[in-house]
Amino acid sequence: MLLTEGQMSDHKGASLMLDALPRARVLIGDRGYDSCAFRDALAARGTAACIPSSHSRQIPIPTIPPPIAVATGSKTSSPA
């Protein structure tokens, strides 16, 4: 468990816990997790970031939601 101050950005708290998180193909987060450093740390682990760009980002990074099967690890196929 990690308790952070209310003013701390989500991505800073998540960066502190990154090594304790299980490996995943995709991390889905809200705008609070958008930072270059956090995205780079995820990429170094082989984890794709599905995080919308923060409003302060000069050039938004496109966010394409992963398929449900990828996000949940489901082995079933989607109906056509």
Residue pairs with C-beta under 8 A, 6 or more apart in sequence:
2 13
2 16
2 17
4 12
4 13
4 16
9 32
9 35
10 29
10 30
10 32
10 33
11 32
11 33
11 34
11 35
11 37
11 38
12 35
14 29
14 33
14 38
15 37
15 38
15 41
18 41
18 42
18 45
23 45
23 46
23 47
24 47
25 46
25 47
25 48
25 70
26 47
26 48
26 49
26 50
26 66
26 70
26 71
27 33
27 42
27 47
27 48
27 49
27 50
27 51
28 50
28 51
28 65
28 66
28 71
29 49
29 50
29 51
30 51
30 52
31 51
31 52
31 53
31 54
31 55
32 54
33 49
33 51
34 51
34 52
34 53
34 54
34 57
34 61
35 54
38 49
39 49
39 51
39 61
42 48
42 49
43 49
48 66
50 63
50 64
50 65
50 66
50 71
51 61
51 63
52 63
53 60
53 61
53 63
67 78
68 74
68 78
69 75
69 76
69 77
69 78
